[in-house]
Amino acid sequence: MSIDGQSETADGTVENAGDGRSVISFSRRLHHPVESVWAALTQGDQLINWWGQAVLDVEVGGEFTMRWLNTDKNGDSVTMQTVITQLEPESLLETRGDPHGVLRWELRDEGGEVTGLAFSSTLELPDEYRAPTLAGWHYHLDALAGHLAGEPTDLVNLPNDRWNGLYELYGEKLA
């Protein structure tokens, strides 16, 4: 688990869920109160600073649509269409949909304005997509920590040197 919410090591893991799916997991400690982290996870004007352009209805059954800000060589961006399946304000947000399967964000107040974050994505994940998917979530979790600290992250020009370095780390870890 990282101390400041950002990690220079390949701290993400991938495990077999036993049903043909994989579970990607990260644990982070964010030096910000739970209320601030929750707002960053559930408010579109904050999500755009660390993940992408979001439209969401924060209630069980509510739609959660995310469009990444970077594009492929054809100018297309990824759009995630999910539904909120579990919600406990300032504690748990879970969505289900494509392309990332079940996303689960669990927050816990660790005192002293420190929030523990456990993140997981449960999805069908072919081996060749493991390293880039881990690198991508690592990048966005670092961007979340940066956003909370008032530091911007480039979400448009991806992949970039930082993402490429993370991809290399995960490629080595999974080899």
C-alpha positions in Angstrom: 0.0 0.0 0.0 1.4 3.4 -0.9 1.7 6.1 1.8 0.8 9.2 -0.2 -1.7 7.7 -2.6 0.8 7.5 -5.5 3.1 4.5 -6.0 6.4 4.1 -7.9 6.2 0.3 -7.6 3.9 -2.1 -9.4 1.5 -2.3 -6.5 -1.5 -3.5 -8.5 -2.3 -7.3 -8.5 -4.3 -9.5 -10.8 -5.8 -12.8 -9.6 -8.1 -15.5 -11.1 -11.7 -15.0 -9.8 -12.4 -18.7 -10.4 -15.1 -18.1 -13.0 -13.1 -17.2 -16.0 -12.7 -13.6 -14.9 -9.8 -11.8 -13.4 -9.7 -9.4 -10.4 -7.4 -6.4 -10.5 -6.8 -4.9 -7.1 -5.1 -1.8 -5.7 -4.8 -0.5 -2.1 -3.9 3.1 -1.5 -3.7 5.5 1.4 -4.8 9.0 0.6 -3.9 11.9 2.9 -7.3 13.5 2.5 -10.5 13.0 4.5 -13.1 10.5 3.3 -15.5 13.3 2.3 -13.0 14.7 -0.2 -12.1 11.3 -1.7 -15.8 10.4 -2.0 -16.5 13.7 -3.8 -13.6 12.9 -6.2 -15.3 9.5 -6.9 -18.8 10.7 -7.4 -18.8 14.3 -8.8 -18.4 14.8 -12.5 -16.5 18.1 -12.0 -13.9 16.2 -10.0 -13.8 12.9 -12.0 -12.7 14.8 -15.1 -9.5 15.8 -13.3 -8.3 12.3 -12.7 -10.3 9.8 -14.8 -12.5 11.3 -17.6 -15.7 13.0 -18.5 -18.5 11.5 -16.4 -22.3 11.7 -16.2 -23.7 9.8 -13.2 -26.8 9.5 -11.1 -25.4 8.6 -7.7 -28.0 6.1 -6.5 -28.4 2.3 -6.7 -29.6 1.6 -10.2 -28.3 5.0 -11.4 -26.3 5.2 -14.6 -22.6 6.0 -14.6 -21.1 6.8 -18.0 -17.4 7.7 -18.3 -15.6 8.8 -21.4 -11.8 8.8 -21.3 -10.2 12.0 -22.5 -7.4 10.3 -24.5 -8.1 8.9 -28.0 -6.7 6.2 -30.2 -4.9 6.9 -33.5 -8.4 7.2 -35.2 -9.5 9.8 -32.7 -11.9 7.5 -30.9 -12.1 7.4 -27.1 -13.3 4.7 -24.8 -16.7 5.1 -23.2 -17.7 3.0 -20.2 -21.4 2.4 -19.7 -22.2 1.1 -16.2 -25.0 1.0 -13.6 -24.4 1.6 -9.9 -25.0 -1.7 -8.2 -24.0 -0.9 -4.6 -23.7 2.4 -2.8 -22.9 3.3 0.8 -22.1 7.1 0.8 -18.5 7.8 1.8 -17.8 4.1 2.1 -18.7 2.0 -1.0 -19.3 2.6 -4.7 -19.7 -0.4 -7.1 -20.6 -0.3 -10.7 -21.2 -3.0 -13.3 -20.9 -2.7 -17.1 -18.6 -2.5 -20.0 -15.7 -2.5 -20.7 -14.4 -2.9 -17.1 -16.9 -5.3 -15.6 -17.5 -4.7 -11.9 -15.6 -1.7 -10.4 -15.5 -1.5 -6.7 -14.3 1.5 -4.7 -14.2 0.9 -0.9 -13.2 3.8 1.5 -12.3 3.6 5.1 -11.5 6.5 7.5 -8.0 5.7 8.9 -8.0 8.8 11.2 -6.0 11.9 10.9 -7.5 12.9 7.6 -6.2 9.7 6.0 -8.5 7.5 3.8 -7.8 3.9 2.9 -8.9 3.1 -0.6 -9.4 -0.5 -1.9 -10.1 -0.6 -5.6 -10.9 -3.6 -7.7 -12.0 -4.4 -11.2 -13.5 -7.9 -11.9 -13.6 -8.6 -15.6 -12.8 -11.0 -18.5 -9.1 -10.1 -19.1 -7.0 -11.9 -21.7 -3.3 -12.2 -20.7 -2.2 -9.6 -23.3 -4.4 -6.9 -21.7 -3.2 -7.5 -18.1 -0.1 -5.2 -18.1 -1.8 -2.3 -19.9 -4.9 -2.6 -17.8 -2.9 -2.6 -14.5 -0.8 0.3 -15.9 -3.9 2.3 -16.7 -5.6 1.9 -13.4 -2.3 2.6 -11.6 -2.0 5.8 -13.7 -5.6 6.9 -12.8 -5.2 6.1 -9.1 -2.0 8.2 -9.1 -4.0 10.9 -10.9 -6.7 10.7 -8.2 -4.1 11.3 -5.5 -2.6 14.2 -7.5 -6.1 15.7 -8.0 -6.7 15.6 -4.3 -3.4 17.3 -3.7 -4.2 20.0 -6.3 -1.7 18.6 -8.9 -2.9 18.2 -12.5 -2.4 15.1 -14.5 -2.3 14.8 -18.3 -5.3 12.6 -19.2 -5.3 13.5 -22.9 -1.8 12.7 -24.2 -1.8 9.0 -23.4 0.2 6.8 -23.5 2.9 9.1 -22.3 6.3 8.5 -20.6 4.7 8.0 -17.2 2.2 5.4 -18.5 4.9 3.7 -20.6 7.0 3.3 -17.4 4.1 1.8 -15.5 3.4 -0.6 -18.4 7.0 -1.7 -18.4 6.9 -2.3 -14.6 3.7 -4.4 -14.9 5.1 -6.3 -17.9 8.1 -7.2 -15.8 6.0 -8.1 -12.8 3.7 -10.4 -14.8 6.6 -12.1 -16.8 
